[in-house]
Amino acid sequence: MATSPALLSLNEILFHLSRAAAGAGAPVGICEEFADTAAWLAFIDMDPARAALPALDALARTESSGDLVIRDNRVACPDGRTVSAIFAGPVVTDRLAMAPAEPMTLQVEEVDVPLLLAGAVAAAGSGHVRLSWRRGAEAVIDVAGNMVAVKGDTTRGRAAVTVVANAPGAAVPSGVPLYAIDEGRQAALDHGIAADGAAWSGVLAYYGKTLVPSTERSRSEGAGPADGT
């Protein structure tokens, strides 16, 4: 039986995704950035839940790792595991923020959900950045200010990603779907965000790991200290 889609507010997406990342094993600071990253995908008409859940699964199962190193502009896991997009997003955006305003290329070794790197770059306002990866056909996301161009099947599984910042030439390629971020954000605020029901249930399962069972005392006294200290 098909699962009905969930219609969510932007605040619901941000709240639950940040807690879900904690439930999968990510630290608090990373969790907030991950939520911003995944929620941003809704602004280009992509499902944040379907992008987020595989990254949460891979991290929780230790299939991917946040133990990353940058050497010669290459981001990799020293133990050979797949790069976690939850951790790689902040690493890539921090590296771009430190770079001068000239062309720079970062290579990210096989990452669990490449699409989340594009969300991280765009959510951080990293300027004109092109991300591309191959898994069959080439996928390209070109972020330039308020405009984003998407070429190829960007929802495929894990792959190595090339990130090029401040590249010369046209800001976005022609003849491909083009999205205006301001319009996408306003649509999300006005009409909500449609998320795959099964994927969202998976996200909520990780969110649930951050909760503790209630007790008679907690129900009567609430979450604060009972003695006023």
N, C-alpha and C positions, 0 to 999 in steps of 0.2 A: 504494500500500500504506500502510495506517495505521501510524503510528509508535507503538510501545508506550509507555505512560506510565512515567516515571521515579519511583521511590520514593526520596526523599532525606531525610537528617537535616537538622535545623535548622542545624547547624554547616556542613554542605555548602552549603546555600543561602547562608548568610552569607559564607562564604569565597569561593565562586566568583562571586557577584554583585558583591562589592566589587572583585575583580580584573577582572571583565568590564567594569565601569564605567571602570576605568583603561584597558583596552584600547580602549574607545570614545572616550577622550579626556578623561575627567573627572579632576580633581585628587584626591589621596589623601583629604583630609578629607571631600570630597563623596562619595567612593566608599563610605566606611563608613556614612554616613547613608543613602545610597541602598539599600544592602544591608539595613539595618534596616527601611527603609520597605517594600521589596518583600516581605521575609520576613514582616512583620506581616500581610500580606494572607492568608496561610495560616491565620491564627487566625480569620478569618471565612469560611473555606471557599472562598477564591478562589486561583487558581493564580498564584503569584508569578512564574513564568517567563513566562507569557503576558502579564502586565502589564509585566515588565521589558524583554523583547526589543524591542517597538516603540520604547520610549524610547531604548534603546541604539542601535538602527538610525537613528533620527532624528538623534541627536547625532553619530554617526559620519559620517553623510552630509551633515552641516551643514544639514539641513532644519530643525532646531530649534537654539536657542542658549541658552547659559548667561550671556550678556551681558545682565543684567537691571537694570532701574531700578525704584525705587518712588517714585511721585509721586502725592500726594493719595490714598493708600491703593489705588493701582492698580499692579500688577506687569506689566511689559511689556518687550519687546525693542525697543530704540531703532531697530534696523535693519529692523523690520517682520517678522522671522522668527517662527516659532512658538516659544513659551516651552518650554524643556526642563524636564520634570518632575523630572529628576535634580537640577537646580540650584534649581528653584522651591520644592521641598519645604523645604529648609533656610531659604530666604529667608522663606517664609510662617511657619514655626514660630518663627524668630527675631523676626519682627514681632509675632506673637501673644504671645511671652514678654515683650516690652517694653510691652505694652498694660496699662492699669489694668483692674481687674475690673468693667468695664462693657461694654455692647454695642459691638462694633466690626465693620465690614464691610470686607473686602478683595476687590477685583476682580482676577482674574488673566486677562489676555488669553489668546487661544487657546493652550492647552497641549497637548503631544503625547499624554500619557496622564493624563487627569484623575484616574483612580482612584489614581494614585500620590500625589497631594496628600493624599488621605484617609489613606493609609498613613503619610505623613510626620507628619501632625497627631496621629494616634493613637499612633504609635511614640514621639513626643516627649512624650506625656502632656500635651497642651495644654488639657485640660479639656473643657468642653461646647462643641463646635464643629459647625456644620452646613455641609456643602458641597453645592452644587447646580450642575448644568449642564444645558444643553439640547442635544440632538442628536436631533431627533425628539421623543420623549417626555422629560419631565424626569427626571433621576436625582438622588437625594438620599442622602447618607450622613450620619448623625447620630451623633456620637461623644460619649458622656457617661460618663466614668469607665470602668467595666468593661463597659459595654453599648454595642453598636453596632447601629443600625437601618439597613437598606438598602432603598431604594425605587427601582423603575425599573431600566432596563438600564444599569448602571454600567460595563459593559465596552466601550461604544461608543468610537469614535475621538475625535480631538482636538476640543476645545471650550473656550469661555471658562468659567471657574469663579467662582462667588460663594462666599466663605468668611465665615461669620458666627460670631463668638465671643461667648460669654456672653449668648446670646440669651435673652430671658425666655420663660416658658411651659414646656411639658412638655419633658423632656430628650430623649425620643425619640418619634417619631410612632407612633400605635397602628395595628394592623392590617397591619404590614409585617414581613418577616423580622427577627428580633432575635438577636444573637449575644452570648454571654458570653465576653469575651476570655480570662479565666483558664482556662476550659474548653477553648477553642480552642488555647491555647498548650500545655496539658498533653497534649491529643490529638496535637499535632504532635511533642512530645517522646516520647510513648509509642509512636506508630504510624508516625511519619514523615510526610513531605509529598509528596503526589502531584503531579507536574508533567508538563505536556504534553511528550512526548518530543521532538517537533520543535522546540518553543520552547526546551527545555533545551539541545538541540544547538546552537542559535543562540547561547545565552548562553555555552556552552563555547568557541565559536569566538572570541568576544571575549576570554575568559579566555586562550586560546591566544596571543593577540597580545602578552601580557605576558611570555611565556616566550622564552628564547633557546636555540639548539641546543646540545646537549652536545658536548664534545670529548673526545679521549683524556685530556687533562690533567684536565678537570673530573671525568671518571669515576674517575680514579685518586686525585685529591687532594681532591675534594669542592668545596663552595662557598667555603670559607674560604681565607685566604692561605696559600701553601705555605711561606713563609719565617718564619712566626711573628709577623709584624708586624701 
